[in-house]
Amino acid sequence: MTGWPRYQVGRARPEDVPGTVALCREVYPESPPWREEQLVRHQVVFPDGQFVVVDQASAEVVGFSASLIVLWNDYDMGASWRDFTAGGWFSNHDPTRGRTLYGAEIMIRPSLQGQGLGKLLYGVRRDLVARLGLLRIRAGSRLRGYGKYAKQMPPEAYVERVVRGELIDPTLTFQLRQGFHVLAVVPEYLHHDSESLGYAAVIEWINPAVAIPEDYGHGDPRFRIVQGPNIIS
């Protein structure tokens, strides 16, 4: 495990599953949580890609992340979360052909957000990509703040302003600070998400140890501007 004395990050274990389900209910009380069977399946299919943050004082799961490896060419840029995760079961995990770590989920207990636990999880994901020699991390960043601006601007304009640092999105701004950049904005990524109205930004982090020049510069040119505070900190 890595972290600091109270909060430790490590590979998820079967005994962490009930606590992870409880965390899901706490973070998304209006949505169905990950099912225990799904979380167990993730650990069977790709154990190295599942992480938890544990509070050593209470032994509670206070954060977790789930990921799988995909061959990106099998999917359209506008595919939904369900497409990329095989309905949440990760049966499409493809470590033989795939070079992309797909970030299916990251969550932190609401009362602990902003204390660096999310950075720990993103850090172990980058370490995993480096260790496996993968090219990149890609994910869908649900635009949590867009619902408040939907009557003022389309989602692409909202993302451009977030990228420029003119607006703050609770999720995307943090991810930009972790070294990600935006490739596209897609609708219906999470169909019933009232905060984002279903919109997400497709984001990418490139592994500089294996990338070649042709691996850079993909995506919508509108987002290929100075990407705001793109510093891993």
C-alpha positions in Angstrom: 0.0 0.0 0.0 1.0 3.6 -0.6 -0.2 6.9 0.9 0.3 8.4 4.3 -0.2 7.0 7.8 -4.0 7.4 8.0 -5.1 6.9 4.4 -3.5 4.1 2.4 -4.0 3.1 -1.3 -3.7 -0.5 -2.4 -5.1 -3.1 -4.7 -8.7 -3.9 -4.0 -9.4 -7.2 -2.2 -12.6 -9.3 -1.9 -13.0 -8.1 1.7 -13.1 -4.4 0.4 -16.2 -5.1 -1.7 -19.0 -4.3 1.0 -17.2 -1.1 2.0 -16.9 -0.1 -1.7 -20.7 -0.6 -2.2 -21.4 1.5 0.9 -19.1 4.2 -0.4 -21.0 4.2 -3.7 -24.3 4.8 -1.9 -22.7 7.6 0.0 -21.3 9.4 -3.1 -24.3 8.7 -5.4 -27.3 8.3 -3.1 -29.8 8.6 -6.0 -28.1 6.1 -8.3 -27.8 2.3 -8.0 -24.4 1.4 -6.6 -21.9 -0.9 -8.2 -23.1 -4.5 -7.5 -21.0 -6.7 -5.3 -20.9 -9.3 -8.1 -19.5 -6.7 -10.5 -16.7 -5.5 -8.1 -15.7 -9.1 -7.5 -15.7 -9.8 -11.2 -13.4 -6.7 -11.8 -10.9 -8.2 -9.3 -10.9 -11.5 -11.2 -10.7 -10.0 -14.7 -8.0 -7.4 -13.9 -6.9 -7.4 -10.3 -4.1 -4.9 -10.9 -6.5 -2.3 -12.2 -8.7 -2.0 -9.1 -7.7 0.2 -6.1 -9.1 1.3 -2.8 -8.3 4.0 -0.3 -8.7 2.7 3.3 -8.9 4.8 6.4 -6.5 3.0 8.7 -8.2 4.4 11.8 -11.7 3.0 11.0 -10.8 0.4 8.4 -13.4 2.0 6.1 -13.1 2.2 2.3 -13.1 6.0 1.6 -12.1 5.9 -2.0 -11.8 3.6 -4.9 -11.0 3.4 -8.6 -11.8 0.8 -11.3 -10.2 0.4 -14.7 -9.7 -2.0 -17.5 -7.6 -2.2 -20.7 -9.3 -1.7 -24.0 -8.3 -1.6 -27.7 -9.6 1.9 -28.4 -10.1 1.2 -32.1 -12.9 -1.2 -31.1 -15.0 1.8 -30.0 -16.3 5.1 -31.3 -15.2 8.3 -29.6 -18.8 8.9 -28.7 -19.4 5.6 -27.1 -21.1 5.5 -23.7 -19.8 4.4 -20.4 -21.8 1.2 -20.7 -20.1 0.5 -24.1 -16.6 1.0 -22.6 -17.3 -1.2 -19.5 -19.5 -3.9 -21.0 -22.4 -2.7 -18.9 -20.1 -2.5 -15.8 -18.8 -6.1 -16.0 -15.4 -5.5 -17.7 -15.9 -8.6 -19.9 -14.3 -6.5 -22.7 -11.0 -6.3 -20.9 -8.4 -6.8 -23.6 -4.8 -6.9 -22.2 -3.5 -8.7 -25.3 -4.3 -6.2 -27.9 -5.2 -3.1 -25.9 -2.8 -0.1 -25.2 -5.3 2.1 -23.4 -6.2 2.0 -19.7 -9.8 3.0 -19.5 -10.8 4.8 -16.3 -14.3 3.4 -15.5 -14.6 5.0 -12.0 -12.9 7.1 -9.4 -14.7 8.2 -6.2 -13.8 9.7 -2.9 -16.0 10.1 0.2 -17.5 13.6 -0.1 -16.2 14.8 3.3 -12.7 13.9 2.3 -12.6 15.5 -1.2 -9.9 18.1 -1.7 -7.5 16.5 0.7 -5.3 14.8 -2.0 -6.9 11.3 -2.0 -8.0 11.7 -5.6 -4.4 12.5 -6.6 -3.2 9.3 -4.9 -5.6 7.3 -7.1 -4.6 9.0 -10.3 -1.0 8.5 -9.3 -1.3 4.8 -8.9 -3.1 4.6 -12.2 -0.2 6.4 -13.9 2.2 4.1 -12.2 0.2 1.1 -13.5 0.3 2.4 -17.0 4.1 2.9 -16.8 4.6 -0.6 -15.3 2.5 -2.3 -18.0 4.0 -0.2 -20.8 0.6 1.1 -21.9 0.3 4.1 -24.2 -2.3 6.1 -22.3 -5.2 6.6 -20.0 -8.5 7.6 -21.4 -11.8 8.2 -19.6 -15.1 10.1 -19.8 -15.2 13.1 -17.5 -18.8 13.7 -16.6 -19.4 17.5 -16.8 -20.8 17.9 -13.3 -21.0 21.7 -13.6 -22.6 21.9 -17.0 -26.2 21.7 -15.9 -25.9 25.2 -14.3 -24.8 26.6 -17.7 -26.8 24.6 -20.1 -29.2 27.5 -20.9 -26.3 29.9 -21.5 -24.0 27.8 -23.8 -23.6 24.5 -25.6 -21.4 21.9 -23.8 -18.5 22.4 -26.2 -18.3 26.1 -25.2 -18.5 25.2 -21.6 -15.6 22.8 -21.9 -13.5 25.3 -23.8 -14.0 27.8 -21.0 -13.1 25.2 -18.4 -9.9 24.3 -20.3 -9.0 28.0 -20.5 -9.5 28.3 -16.7 -12.4 30.7 -17.1 -14.9 28.3 -15.5 -14.3 25.6 -12.8 -15.9 22.2 -13.3 -15.7 20.0 -10.1 -14.4 17.0 -12.1 -12.8 18.2 -15.3 -10.8 21.0 -13.7 -9.2 18.5 -11.3 -8.4 16.1 -14.1 -6.7 18.8 -16.2 -4.5 19.5 -13.2 -3.6 15.8 -13.2 -2.1 16.2 -16.7 -5.1 15.2 -18.8 -6.2 17.0 -21.9 -9.6 17.0 -23.7 -10.2 15.1 -26.9 -13.9 15.6 -27.5 -17.3 16.3 -25.9 -19.9 13.6 -26.2 -23.6 13.3 -25.4 -25.4 10.5 -23.6 -22.3 9.2 -21.8 -24.3 8.8 -18.6 -27.9 8.9 -19.8 -29.6 9.8 -16.5 -27.0 12.1 -14.9 -28.9 15.3 -14.0 -25.7 17.3 -13.2 -24.1 16.8 -16.6 -27.3 16.3 -18.6 -25.5 13.2 -19.9 -22.5 15.1 -21.4 -18.9 14.1 -20.8 -15.5 15.2 -22.0 -13.3 12.4 -23.4 -9.9 13.0 -21.7 -6.5 11.5 -22.2 -3.1 11.2 -20.4 -0.2 10.1 -22.6 2.6 7.9 -21.2 5.7 9.9 -22.3 7.9 6.8 -21.8 6.4 5.0 -24.8 4.7 7.6 -26.9 5.9 8.7 -30.3 5.1 12.1 -31.9 2.1 10.5 -33.8 0.5 9.6 -30.5 -0.1 13.3 -29.7 -2.5 15.9 -31.1 -5.6 13.8 -31.5 -9.1 15.1 -30.8 -11.1 18.2 -31.5 -8.9 21.1 -32.4 -11.1 23.5 -30.4 -9.6 21.9 -27.2 -6.0 22.0 -28.5 -5.3 25.3 -26.7 -3.3 26.0 -23.6 -5.0 23.5 -21.3 -5.3 25.6 -18.2 -3.5 24.5 -15.1 -2.2 21.2 -16.5 0.3 20.6 -13.8 0.4 17.4 -11.8 0.5 18.5 -8.2 
